[in-house]
Amino acid sequence: MAGLQPTAAADTPNAGRIALLGGCALLALVAAWGFPRLDHSLNPGAASPGLISFLGVGLSVLALTALFLFVGLRQLLPRTGVFLAAAFGYNALLILVKFGLGPAALYAANASNSGFQYLTDQLAYPGLAAITAVIYGAAFFILYVIFRQGLQRRFGVSVAFEKRLVQLFIVMFVLATAGWVTVIGLLGFLEYSVSVFFASAFGLLISVALVGAIVLCSTAFREASEQSLMLRNVSLLSTFAWIGLAFIAAYHILWLVFLLTVVSLWPLRAYTVK
């Protein structure tokens, strides 16, 4: 059963992959910081960020995700059309929610409600990002556990958890816990959730997008599981799980930079008692 274990070669990233990852990360950070500033300079009188901010950052992150999925990781992940389409699709929906629908819903609520009590404080956003990241990561981790157990039953042997996956999830959980116990982070998360899901028409679109992301993510896991079974190599499933969780963590780091930038350029209205 030696073929059931991931190989050392699959776990060791080469210099080209590291360079591609670093370049993509740097470009994504520049986009998350730069497009809102470009938007603000071109539309200084606007009360909220516009398409330059949302489309500029969203499409940049999507393009860099596609580059890394189809070029940087092609030797580590299943190469079937179904897997690639599903993996790209659920990442695209996450990007749509994080860099488009979510921030747009926040500013729609800002224009229609009586203001915010906690989201006007930028100290709320690190806790908000950490809590949200672990919620997304937990959903992804549960899918991994479900498909890992199915693969384990079909192999008839014990399949070890991907060590890096568990380590990254623990780090995300610790950061989220810090966000929960930090009062401003928890209250900011609650205020953001209420504003995004209930205070505007964007809530339904966000819910549909997240359900679609779960369906596509399940399809990607199923395809990775089938490929692992066919090749008798669990590294395809475990490596996909590790990479997928790493993408979720990266998206939320970029989302934090993006939110801090747009809120500094287009301040949210503070709540006032009338």
BAVEXVEX-465889 format. One line per 2 residues: number of its first residue (from 1); for each residue x, y, z of C-alpha. Coordinates in pm, 1 decimal. Example, Ala and Ser with C-alpha at 12.3 -4.5 7.8 and 13.67 -1.06 7.14 Angstrom:
1) 1230.0 -450.0 780.0 ~ 1367.0 -106.0 714.0
//
This chain:
1) 0.0 0.0 0.0 ~ 297.5 233.7 -38.6
3) 124.2 394.6 -334.0 ~ -139.9 530.0 -100.8
5) 98.4 777.5 59.4 ~ 193.8 1117.3 -83.6
7) 538.1 1127.4 -236.1 ~ 812.6 1360.0 -117.9
9) 839.4 1508.7 -464.8 ~ 476.1 1615.0 -456.4
11) 528.5 1790.0 -122.4 ~ 841.5 1980.5 -218.1
13) 767.7 2296.9 -417.2 ~ 1027.0 2389.3 -677.0
15) 1184.5 2730.7 -710.8 ~ 965.2 2823.5 -1006.6
17) 646.1 2753.2 -814.1 ~ 766.8 2955.8 -515.9
19) 856.6 3247.0 -743.5 ~ 515.5 3228.8 -913.8
21) 339.8 3222.0 -576.6 ~ 538.2 3521.7 -453.1
23) 473.2 3716.3 -771.8 ~ 99.2 3641.8 -766.3
25) 73.9 3739.5 -399.2 ~ 256.1 4068.5 -456.8
27) 44.3 4158.8 -760.1 ~ -275.2 4073.6 -571.9
29) -176.5 4296.5 -278.5 ~ -94.3 4579.5 -519.1
31) -434.6 4536.3 -687.1 ~ -624.1 4529.2 -354.8
33) -451.4 4851.9 -249.3 ~ -414.3 5026.6 -585.5
35) -747.4 4994.5 -768.7 ~ -952.1 5164.9 -494.7
37) -704.4 5451.8 -493.4 ~ -727.2 5478.1 -872.0
39) -1106.0 5473.0 -845.1 ~ -1101.5 5748.6 -583.0
41) -864.4 5967.0 -782.4 ~ -1079.8 5936.1 -1096.3
43) -1407.3 5988.9 -906.1 ~ -1319.5 6209.6 -606.7
45) -1680.4 6312.1 -546.8 ~ -1823.4 5959.4 -532.5
47) -1983.6 5856.1 -203.5 ~ -1882.7 5490.9 -239.7
49) -1638.3 5276.1 -438.0 ~ -1735.1 5198.8 -796.9
51) -1672.4 4941.2 -1065.7 ~ -1304.6 5032.6 -1090.9
53) -1256.5 4913.7 -733.3 ~ -1476.7 4604.7 -747.8
55) -1397.5 4484.5 -1100.2 ~ -1033.3 4587.8 -1086.6
57) -955.5 4395.7 -769.8 ~ -1193.2 4105.3 -837.9
59) -1073.8 4039.5 -1192.8 ~ -708.9 4078.4 -1090.8
61) -743.6 3823.3 -810.5 ~ -940.0 3592.3 -1041.6
63) -674.5 3613.2 -1314.6 ~ -394.5 3544.4 -1066.8
65) -590.6 3252.1 -921.8 ~ -635.7 3106.9 -1270.6
67) -264.6 3152.6 -1344.1 ~ -165.1 2970.8 -1028.7
69) -423.0 2691.9 -1071.2 ~ -354.6 2619.9 -1435.7
71) 19.4 2687.8 -1445.0 ~ 177.7 2678.5 -1102.6
73) -15.9 2380.6 -964.5 ~ -76.6 2167.4 -1272.6
75) 164.0 1897.6 -1152.6 ~ 2.1 1868.5 -808.7
77) -371.6 1867.4 -883.5 ~ -601.3 1649.4 -1095.0
79) -595.9 1759.8 -1457.2 ~ -942.8 1651.7 -1566.8
81) -1169.4 1911.7 -1721.2 ~ -1439.2 1857.9 -1458.3
83) -1197.4 1919.2 -1171.2 ~ -1040.9 2228.2 -1326.2
85) -1379.9 2378.5 -1411.3 ~ -1518.0 2309.1 -1062.6
87) -1205.9 2436.4 -882.4 ~ -1194.6 2751.7 -1091.1
89) -1570.6 2800.9 -1057.1 ~ -1589.4 2787.8 -679.4
91) -1287.1 3016.9 -645.7 ~ -1452.8 3260.4 -887.4
93) -1769.5 3262.7 -673.9 ~ -1569.6 3322.1 -355.1
95) -1390.0 3612.3 -523.3 ~ -1724.5 3751.2 -642.3
97) -1858.8 3745.8 -286.6 ~ -1546.6 3874.3 -110.3
99) -1445.2 4151.5 -352.2 ~ -1774.5 4238.2 -520.2
101) -2108.8 4152.6 -364.0 ~ -2000.9 4176.1 0.7
103) -1838.5 4522.7 -11.9 ~ -2114.2 4648.4 -245.2
105) -2375.4 4529.9 6.4 ~ -2187.4 4706.0 285.1
107) -2199.5 5039.6 102.5 ~ -2561.5 4986.5 -1.1
109) -2643.6 4943.9 366.8 ~ -2432.8 5249.0 446.1
111) -2647.0 5456.7 210.9 ~ -2977.9 5333.5 351.1
113) -2932.9 5277.2 724.2 ~ -2864.1 5514.2 1010.1
115) -2490.6 5440.6 1017.8 ~ -2255.8 5188.6 1177.4
117) -2143.0 5161.1 1536.1 ~ -1837.5 4937.7 1498.2
119) -1737.5 4916.5 1131.0 ~ -1625.8 5279.0 1135.0
121) -1334.0 5162.4 1351.8 ~ -1061.5 5002.1 1139.5
123) -955.3 4791.9 1440.6 ~ -1269.6 4583.2 1383.1
125) -1155.3 4456.5 1042.8 ~ -869.6 4218.3 1137.3
127) -1103.7 4031.1 1371.9 ~ -1379.2 4039.2 1110.1
129) -1145.6 3892.6 846.1 ~ -1015.1 3621.7 1081.3
131) -1362.5 3511.2 1193.0 ~ -1493.2 3503.8 836.2
133) -1187.6 3312.3 714.1 ~ -1232.3 3035.3 969.4
135) -1603.1 3002.6 881.3 ~ -1515.5 2956.6 514.3
137) -1223.3 2732.5 609.4 ~ -1441.3 2519.7 837.8
139) -1689.2 2452.4 555.6 ~ -1399.4 2354.6 328.2
141) -1242.2 2137.5 599.0 ~ -1572.0 1954.0 658.7
143) -1594.8 1870.8 288.3 ~ -1238.4 1738.9 301.9
145) -1320.0 1518.2 601.9 ~ -1630.9 1378.2 429.4
147) -1446.2 1285.1 109.6 ~ -1141.4 1161.4 300.4
149) -1361.8 920.0 494.7 ~ -1521.8 799.1 171.8
151) -1180.7 745.6 17.2 ~ -1065.5 563.7 328.2
153) -1361.2 323.6 309.2 ~ -1299.5 252.6 -57.6
155) -926.2 196.2 -6.4 ~ -990.2 -14.3 302.3
157) -694.2 141.1 483.5 ~ -635.6 439.3 709.2
159) -567.2 764.7 523.9 ~ -367.3 1017.1 725.6
161) -473.1 1380.3 746.6 ~ -267.5 1624.6 544.3
163) -36.8 1767.1 812.4 ~ 1.7 2110.2 651.2
165) -374.8 2137.1 612.2 ~ -432.7 2073.5 981.1
167) -156.5 2315.7 1080.3 ~ -298.3 2595.3 861.9
169) -651.6 2537.0 990.0 ~ -527.0 2552.0 1350.4
171) -354.3 2885.0 1279.1 ~ -673.0 3020.6 1119.3
173) -879.9 2896.6 1414.4 ~ -645.6 3062.2 1666.2
175) -666.8 3392.6 1477.0 ~ -1045.7 3365.2 1461.3
177) -1060.1 3291.6 1833.4 ~ -857.9 3605.8 1894.9
179) -1110.9 3790.6 1681.1 ~ -1400.5 3649.1 1882.2
181) -1255.8 3742.8 2217.6 ~ -1167.2 4090.1 2093.6
183) -1494.8 4271.6 2149.8 ~ -1453.8 4513.8 1860.7
185) -1374.4 4226.8 1620.9 ~ -1678.1 4022.5 1726.9
187) -1915.7 4319.5 1716.1 ~ -1773.6 4423.7 1379.1
189) -1833.5 4072.4 1244.0 ~ -2192.9 4072.6 1368.2
191) -2262.1 4419.0 1228.3 ~ -2106.1 4329.4 892.6
193) -2305.6 4003.5 870.5 ~ -2636.3 4175.4 945.9
195) -2562.7 4455.7 699.1 ~ -2453.9 4225.4 417.2
197) -2718.4 3954.2 447.7 ~ -3026.1 4134.6 578.0
199) -3000.9 4507.3 515.2 ~ -2984.9 4502.8 134.8
201) -3096.3 4311.6 -172.8 ~ -2743.1 4177.1 -210.7
203) -2804.8 3922.7 65.8 ~ -2993.0 3682.4 -164.2
205) -2726.5 3706.4 -434.3 ~ -2452.5 3636.9 -180.2
207) -2641.8 3336.7 -41.5 ~ -2691.7 3191.4 -391.3
209) -2324.4 3245.7 -475.6 ~ -2209.1 3073.6 -155.1
211) -2438.3 2774.7 -215.4 ~ -2302.2 2752.0 -569.9
213) -1947.5 2763.8 -434.0 ~ -2021.4 2473.0 -197.4
215) -2168.5 2267.4 -483.5 ~ -1869.7 2332.4 -709.0
217) -1624.3 2270.0 -426.1 ~ -1795.1 1935.2 -356.9
219) -1763.0 1850.0 -726.0 ~ -1391.7 1931.9 -718.6
221) -1344.5 1715.9 -407.2 ~ -1537.2 1430.4 -568.8
223) -1321.7 1447.1 -880.7 ~ -1000.8 1460.9 -673.7
225) -1124.0 1161.8 -472.8 ~ -1197.0 962.8 -789.0
227) -855.8 1045.3 -931.2 ~ -690.1 944.8 -602.6
229) -872.1 613.3 -612.4 ~ -788.7 546.7 -975.6
231) -418.9 627.5 -929.7 ~ -409.5 481.2 -576.0
233) -243.7 799.8 -455.7 ~ -410.1 1000.8 -179.7
235) -182.4 1297.9 -240.5 ~ -424.5 1431.0 -502.3
237) -701.6 1470.0 -245.8 ~ -485.4 1585.3 44.9
239) -283.9 1829.1 -166.4 ~ -600.3 1980.8 -311.5
241) -735.5 2023.3 41.9 ~ -416.9 2197.4 158.7
243) -404.1 2424.4 -145.9 ~ -775.8 2507.2 -124.5
245) -751.4 2611.3 239.5 ~ -441.6 2816.9 162.0
247) -635.7 2999.9 -110.6 ~ -915.4 3078.5 137.1
249) -662.9 3219.9 385.3 ~ -498.0 3427.0 108.4
251) -832.3 3565.3 -12.7 ~ -913.0 3690.6 335.4
253) -575.2 3859.6 374.1 ~ -638.4 4039.3 44.9
255) -995.3 4113.2 153.5 ~ -864.4 4275.7 471.0
257) -629.9 4498.3 269.5 ~ -911.7 4582.8 27.8
259) -1163.9 4667.4 301.0 ~ -918.6 4879.4 496.9
261) -833.6 5069.5 179.3 ~ -1190.9 5138.9 64.8
263) -1309.7 5230.1 414.7 ~ -1023.7 5476.4 451.7
265) -1110.4 5636.1 115.5 ~ -1490.3 5621.6 150.8
267) -1559.5 5633.5 527.7 ~ -1873.6 5463.1 652.6
269) -2127.5 5678.6 830.9 ~ -2113.0 5659.7 1210.5
271) -2433.3 5573.9 1393.9 ~ -2598.9 5866.5 1564.5
273) -2897.1 5854.6 1799.6 ~ -3179.1 6077.4 1675.1
//
